[in-house]
Amino acid sequence: MLESFSANPYFGLFLTFFFFLLGTLFHRRWPSNPLFNPLVFSITSIIILLIVTDLSYNNYNEGGRFINFWITPATVALAIKLEKNFVYLKKYYTAILSGIGLGVTFHTIILLSVSILFQFDQELVATLFPKSITTAIALGVAESLGGIVSLTVAIVVFTGVLGTVVGPPIFALFKIDDPVAQGVALGSGSHAMGTAKAIELGDVQAAMAGLSIILTGIAVVILAPLVMPLVSLLF
């Protein structure tokens, strides 16, 4: 009976919204506890529930896919924040562009270094390479490079959640209080999930994070065809 009920698309929608709102309530009560980050809490709770009850992920995803549909429009809508804070882009465009460019470059160097150290094969490198860009772009990059698309999705989600959880504490630890720097860091390192956190921090952070998602995605797409020939030489 539970299995047939879970096949209803509204089941996945209800489950997602329920655990996310519950996580939001817990986060307001215990804001310093990373386990109660709404994204972390909802993802973990849903996984545990599906495992314990032995419910089909495909059934759950019948409702979840309706939420996935809005990922791209929601990302594009961040341009509204950017338009309202365009003055920051004009003032700091050199720092923003150089920061994103260096970030993508170092990300690639670190990935290649780790791959050599642990002897990853080309398929795994292609799977990991787009981990810091938004899902819509990461899937296309992973597929074009010959990576494991389903694993890329999991890694992209993990990267986003990790950045959302550790980002604010790192800002506090190193006294990074500039809103432009915070937004660029969250957007370029943790894509849409980091941008969701940036929205909580302020309009400037949200605008810079939205811009960083786009620029980081473009940079990775441009760099991707150059990385795999290099990987083939190294391995």
TORLUM-805283 format. One line per 5 residues: number of its first residue (from 1); their letters; for each residue x, y, z of N, C-alpha, C. Coordinates in steps of 0.02 Angstrom, whole numbers, plus 50000, padded with zeros to 5 digits. Each point is the difference from the previous one (the first is absolute). Layout:
N
NUM> a> X/Y/Z/X/Y/Z/X/Y/Z; ... $
This chain:
235
1> mlesf> 50042/49940/50000/49958/50060/50000/50043/50063/50000; 50053/50000/50042/50044/50058/50004/50037/50010/49934; 50018/49944/49967/50035/50005/49936/49955/50031/49947; 49937/49981/49999/49954/50028/49950/49985/50074/50015; 49997/50017/50064/49989/50069/50019/50060/50044/49980 $
6> sanpy> 50060/49972/50007/50060/50039/49984/50007/50012/49925; 49964/49961/49959/50003/50009/49928/49964/50063/49978; 49959/50028/50044/49965/50063/49984/50051/50057/49999; 50001/50040/49946/50049/50055/49995/49998/50048/50059; 49940/50007/50031/49995/50047/50056/50038/49975/50062 $
11> fglfl> 50013/49935/50002/50037/49972/50056/50071/50029/50002; 50034/50001/49943/50068/50028/49998/50001/50074/50015; 49950/50037/49975/49995/50071/50013/49990/50013/50075; 49952/49964/50029/49985/50009/50071/50060/49984/50043; 50034/49944/49984/50058/49979/50039/50055/50052/49998 $
16> tffff> 50013/50027/49941/50053/50049/49992/49985/50064/50039; 49940/50026/49991/49981/50062/50034/49996/49990/50075; 49975/49942/50022/49992/49988/50071/50067/50001/50036; 50049/49962/49974/50064/49996/50034/50040/50065/49993; 49992/50035/49944/50035/50064/49993/49972/50051/50050 $
21> llgtl> 49934/50004/50006/49970/50047/50048/50017/49980/50072; 50001/49935/50013/50019/49977/50067/50072/50018/50015; 50043/49991/49951/50070/50020/50008/50007/50075/50011; 49958/50039/49967/50001/50073/50009/49982/50019/50071; 49950/49967/50028/49980/50013/50069/50056/49982/50049 $
26> fhrrw> 50032/49943/49989/50056/49979/50043/50058/50049/49993; 50012/50023/49938/50056/50046/49987/49989/50066/50036; 49939/50023/50003/49985/50062/50036/50010/49991/50075; 49986/49939/50024/50008/49987/50072/50073/49989/50018; 50037/49964/49957/50071/49987/50012/50040/50020/49938 $
31> psnpl> 50008/50064/49987/50032/50024/49938/50074/49980/49992; 50034/49987/50055/50071/49984/49995/50013/49926/49988; 49948/49959/50001/50009/49928/49990/49995/49984/49926; 50055/49978/49967/49998/49987/49928/49953/49943/49980; 49984/49955/50046/49956/49945/49985/49929/50024/49986 $
36> fnplv> 49983/50059/50025/49933/50027/49990/49997/50051/49944; 50052/50003/49960/49995/50038/49938/49942/49968/49960; 49951/50040/49976/49941/49971/49967/50017/49953/49943; 50051/50016/49960/50019/49956/49944/50028/49934/50025; 50046/50005/50048/50031/49940/50028/49948/49957/50035 $
41> fsits> 49958/50032/50040/49950/49963/50038/49950/49965/49954; 49974/50036/49950/49950/49971/49956/50028/49943/49958; 50060/50010/49972/50031/49947/49959/50013/49938/50042; 50031/50009/50059/50016/49944/50043/49937/49963/50024; 49949/50039/50019/49938/49970/50025/49965/49958/49947 $
46> iiill> 49998/50027/49939/49966/49964/49946/50038/49936/49983; 50066/50003/49998/50040/49940/49986/49988/49947/50053; 50002/50020/50063/49989/49952/50055/49930/49970/49996; 49950/50042/49986/49931/49976/49996/49992/49949/49944; 50029/50014/49941/49994/49954/49944/50035/49934/50014 $
51> ivtdl> 50057/50003/50035/50036/49938/50016/49963/49959/50053; 49977/50033/50053/49967/49965/50055/49934/49968/49977; 49962/50037/49960/49935/49975/49978/50004/49960/49936; 50060/49997/49970/50011/49963/49937/49955/50025/49944; 49989/50065/49999/49960/50031/49947/50044/50013/49940 $
56> synny> 49969/49998/49942/50037/50009/49938/50018/50073/49989; 50065/50012/49984/50021/50068/49983/49964/50025/49938; 49987/49956/49953/49966/50020/49938/49930/50026/50016; 49967/49969/50048/49933/50024/50020/50005/50070/50031; 50049/50007/50045/50010/50066/50031/50015/50054/49947 $
61> neggr> 50040/49982/49952/50022/50048/49950/49945/50020/49952; 49944/49964/50000/49943/50021/49960/49976/50069/50021; 50006/50014/50065/49983/50067/50024/50060/50046/50000; 50058/49970/50015/50061/50041/50004/50018/50032/49934; 49983/49968/49945/50019/50028/49934/49964/50065/49986 $
66> finfw> 49941/50010/50031/49965/50064/49991/50038/50057/50033; 50036/49984/50053/50043/50051/50032/50062/50011/49958; 50029/49947/49973/50059/50006/49958/49988/50045/49940; 49938/49999/49976/49982/50040/49941/50013/50074/50012; 49994/50021/50063/50006/50072/50015/50071/50022/50014 $
71> itpat> 50049/49953/49998/50069/50018/50015/50026/50052/49951; 49991/49986/49935/50026/50047/49949/49965/50067/50002; 49932/50003/50001/49968/50066/50006/50019/50038/50063; 50009/49964/50055/50020/50034/50062/50069/50029/49995; 50045/49964/49966/50068/50025/49990/49999/50063/49956 $
76> valai> 49961/49998/49947/49995/50058/49955/49970/50059/50036; 49952/49987/50045/49968/50055/50037/50048/50038/50045; 50058/49970/50014/50049/50035/50041/50027/50063/49965; 49989/50003/49934/50021/50060/49963/49964/50062/50025; 49942/49992/50030/49963/50057/50028/50041/50032/50056 $
81> klekn> 50029/49958/50043/50043/50025/50054/50062/50035/49970; 50027/49971/49947/50060/50028/49970/49984/50069/49969; 49943/50006/49968/49981/50064/49969/49994/50055/50052; 49974/49982/50058/49991/50050/50053/50067/50019/50034; 50050/49957/49992/50065/50013/50032/50056/50002/49948 $
86> fvylk> 49983/50023/49940/50048/50000/49945/50060/50045/50013; 49990/50050/50044/50054/50046/50016/50061/49964/50029; 49987/49945/50037/50055/49963/50030/50040/49963/49946; 49966/49976/49948/50034/49967/49946/50046/50049/49963; 49975/50060/49987/50040/50050/49965/50060/50022/50042 $
91> kyyta> 49992/50001/50065/50053/50024/50044/50053/49946/50013; 49978/49938/50004/50046/49946/50020/50009/49946/49947; 49986/50016/49937/50001/49948/49948/50068/49966/49993; 50055/50038/50010/50066/49970/49995/50011/49946/50053; 49982/50017/50062/50008/49953/50055/49954/49940/49991 $
96> ilsgi> 49939/50012/49977/49952/49945/49992/50023/49952/49946; 50019/50026/49942/50021/49957/49944/50065/49962/50016; 50048/50036/50030/50063/49967/50017/49990/49948/50055; 49956/50015/50048/49987/49952/50053/49969/49936/49974; 49951/50006/49956/49967/49941/49971/50049/49962/49955 $
101> glgvt> 50038/50037/49960/50049/49968/49955/50052/49961/50039; 50027/50030/50052/50051/49966/50040/49970/49941/50038; 49937/50009/50022/49967/49945/50036/49991/49939/49957; 49977/50010/49938/49990/49944/49954/50067/49968/49982; 50051/50041/49991/50067/49975/49982/50029/49957/50057 $
106> fhtii> 49997/50025/50061/50026/49962/50057/49959/49937/50013; 49935/50006/49989/49957/49940/50007/50023/49946/49952; 50015/50019/49939/50023/49951/49950/50067/49970/50019; 50046/50043/50023/50067/49977/50019/49995/49951/50059; 49960/50018/50050/49992/49956/50059/49969/49934/49980 $
111> llsvs> 49949/50003/49957/49967/49938/49978/50049/49954/49963; 50040/50029/49956/50049/49960/49963/50053/49971/50047; 50020/50040/50049/50051/49977/50048/49973/49941/50042; 49939/50007/50024/49969/49947/50039/49990/49938/49958; 49980/50010/49937/49989/49944/49954/50063/49961/49988 $
116> ilfqf> 50057/50035/49993/50064/49966/49991/50020/49964/50064; 49989/50033/50057/50020/49971/50064/49962/49935/50014; 49935/50000/49987/49959/49941/50015/49985/49957/49938; 50032/50019/49944/49995/49961/49938/49928/49992/49976; 49964/50055/49997/49933/49999/49971/50004/49987/49925 $
121> dqelv> 49949/49967/49973/49999/49991/49928/49966/50061/49967; 50001/50002/49934/49974/50058/49964/49925/50010/50012; 49964/49945/50006/49928/50004/50011/49984/50035/50066; 50038/49984/50052/49988/50030/50065/50020/50074/50000; 50054/50017/49966/50020/50070/49994/49946/50040/49965 $
126> atlfp> 49972/49973/49947/49946/50033/49963/49937/50007/50044; 49990/49953/50044/49943/50002/50046/50009/50055/50052; 50061/50008/50025/50013/50048/50054/50010/50072/49975; 50022/50008/49939/50020/50066/49975/49945/50053/50007; 49937/49986/49984/49949/50053/50004/49965/50004/50068 $
131> ksitt> 50032/49977/50054/49966/49995/50065/49979/50068/50029; 50033/50055/49980/49986/50064/50032/49955/50046/49958; 49970/49973/49947/49955/50041/49960/49928/49974/50007; 49953/50040/49982/49930/49983/50009/49981/49937/49962; 49952/49963/50026/49984/49934/49974/49984/50000/49925 $
136> aialg> 49961/50050/49978/49979/50003/49930/50060/50000/49953; 50054/50034/50018/50060/50002/49959/50045/49939/50013; 50005/49980/50063/50044/49945/50019/49982/49935/49965; 49936/49987/49991/49979/49938/49968/50025/49998/49928; 49992/50055/49964/50023/50003/49931/50075/49993/49994 $
141> vaesl> 50037/50032/50046/50073/49996/49999/50023/49928/50014; 49972/49970/50051/50020/49931/50018/49985/49951/49943; 49942/50008/49970/49981/49955/49945/50046/50009/49939; 50016/50062/49984/50042/50013/49942/50071/49975/50010; 50023/49999/50063/50068/49977/50015/50005/49925/50011 $
146> ggivs> 49942/49967/50003/50000/49928/50011/49998/49981/50073; 49974/50044/50043/49995/49985/50071/49938/49961/50018; 49993/49983/50063/49941/49965/50026/49950/50053/50023; 49948/50011/49961/49955/50057/50012/49965/49994/50067; 49975/49941/50017/49964/49991/50064/50045/50016/50060 $
151> ltvai> 50064/49980/49995/50047/50015/50054/50016/50074/50003; 50003/50032/49942/50011/50073/49998/49945/50037/50037; 49939/49978/49991/49943/50032/50035/50011/49997/50076; 50018/49941/50025/50010/49992/50072/50058/50043/50025; 50053/50004/49961/50059/50040/50020/49984/50075/49999 $
156> vvftg> 49962/50021/49950/49979/50071/49995/49958/50019/50061; 49953/49956/50018/49958/50013/50059/50042/50003/50063; 50046/49953/50008/50043/49998/50059/50043/50064/50004; 50027/50021/49944/50041/50061/49998/49959/50061/50021; 49939/50004/49974/49957/50056/50017/49982/50002/50074 $
161> vlgtv> 49982/49942/50027/49983/49996/50071/50060/50017/50043; 50059/49972/49982/50060/50012/50040/50017/50075/50001; 49997/50032/49942/50015/50072/49997/49951/50042/50040; 49937/49979/49998/49948/50036/50038/50012/49996/50075; 50023/49941/50022/50010/49988/50072/50064/50034/50024 $
166> vgppi> 50056/49993/49964/50064/50024/50025/50015/50072/49978; 49963/50026/49950/50015/50067/49975/49996/50054/50054; 49942/50010/50033/49995/50052/50051/50050/49995/50057; 50013/49939/50027/50052/49995/50052/50069/50021/49975; 50016/49985/49937/50065/50020/49972/50003/50076/49994 $
171> falfk> 49944/50031/49979/49998/50073/49997/50013/50031/50069; 49969/49970/50051/50009/50026/50068/50071/49988/50025; 50028/49942/49985/50067/49982/50024/50053/50046/49970; 49995/50015/49936/50050/50041/49966/49978/50073/49992; 49944/50017/50034/49974/50069/50001/49988/50026/49928 $
176> iddpv> 49970/49958/49959/49981/50020/49932/49930/50029/50003; 49995/50066/50005/49935/50032/50008/49978/50040/49939; 50041/50001/49948/49982/50036/49940/49945/49961/49963; 49943/50031/49986/49944/49963/49968/50016/49975/49931; 50041/50036/49962/50019/49977/49933/50041/49937/50005 $
181> aqgva> 50049/49999/50044/50043/49941/50009/49959/49940/50024; 49954/50011/50046/49958/49946/50025/49957/49970/49944; 49970/50044/49960/49957/49977/49946/50038/49961/49947; 50058/50026/49980/50040/49965/49949/50023/49932/50026; 50021/49997/50063/50023/49937/50028/49945/49948/50001 $
186> lgsgs> 49941/50019/50023/49944/49953/50005/49975/49979/49931; 49995/50047/49954/49974/49985/49933/50047/49958/49959; 50064/50016/50002/50049/49964/49959/50019/49932/50030; 49996/49994/50066/50020/49938/50033/49943/49952/50013; 49939/50026/50008/49944/49957/50020/49937/50010/49958 $
191> hamgt> 50009/50030/49942/49947/50009/49949/49932/50022/50030; 49945/49967/49981/49933/50024/50020/49988/49996/50075; 50026/49948/50032/49990/49993/50072/50038/50055/50038; 50060/50015/49976/50037/50055/50031/49965/50066/49989; 49969/50008/49942/49963/50061/49985/49939/50007/50045 $
196> akaie> 49968/49944/50015/49943/50002/50047/50023/50027/50068; 50060/49979/50021/50027/50026/50063/50018/50073/49993; 50026/50019/49941/50018/50070/49988/49939/50045/50005; 49943/49975/49976/49937/50039/50004/49983/50015/50073; 50014/49952/50044/49987/50011/50071/50045/50055/50028 $
201> lgdvq> 50061/50005/49973/50048/50048/50026/49986/50071/49977; 49970/50009/49940/49986/50067/49977/49992/50004/49925; 49974/50056/49976/49988/50010/49928/50065/50002/49959; 50051/50032/50027/50063/50005/49964/50032/49931/49993; 50000/49962/50054/50027/49932/49998/49962/49958/49949 $
206> aamag> 49933/50007/50000/49959/49962/49953/50016/50018/49928; 50008/50064/49985/50015/50022/49932/50068/49975/49977; 50049/50004/50043/50067/49977/49981/50003/49924/49993; 49963/49965/50042/49998/49927/49995/49966/49978/49935; 49945/50034/49982/49966/49984/49938/50045/50011/49940 $
211> lsiil> 50037/50055/50001/50047/50014/49946/50056/49947/49997; 50024/49980/50059/50055/49952/50004/49980/49932/49973; 49937/49980/50012/49976/49936/49972/50009/49998/49925; 49978/50055/49968/50002/50003/49927/50072/50001/49975; 50041/50043/50029/50069/50007/49977/50042/49937/50013 $
216> tgiav> 49988/49969/50058/50036/49938/50016/49980/49944/49952; 49935/49996/49985/49977/49950/49952/50031/50009/49932; 50002/50063/49976/50031/50015/49935/50074/49981/50000; 50035/50018/50055/50071/49985/50004/50014/49925/49998; 49959/49962/50035/50009/49927/50001/49986/49970/49932 $
221> vilap> 49947/50024/49967/49983/49975/49933/50057/50014/49951; 50030/50059/50004/50056/50018/49956/50061/49958/50014; 50012/49987/50065/50060/49964/50020/49995/49925/49989; 49938/49973/50001/49990/49928/49997/50033/49966/49940; 49993/50026/49939/50032/49965/49943/50077/50000/50005 $
226> lvmpl> 50029/50046/50038/50073/50003/50007/50025/49953/50054; 49956/49985/50049/50021/49959/50057/50008/49927/49981; 49952/49973/49963/50002/49928/49986/50060/49978/49958; 50020/50039/49948/50063/49981/49967/50060/50000/50047; 50001/50047/50048/50054/50002/50049/49997/49939/50045 $
231> vsllf> 49938/49979/50018/49992/49941/50042/50025/49938/49964; 49986/49995/49936/50022/49942/49961/50076/49996/49996; 50033/50058/50002/50073/50000/49999/50029/49980/50069; 49965/50021/50052/50025/49987/50068/49987/49928/50022; 49948/49969/49973/49983/49933/50022/50019/49950/49946 $
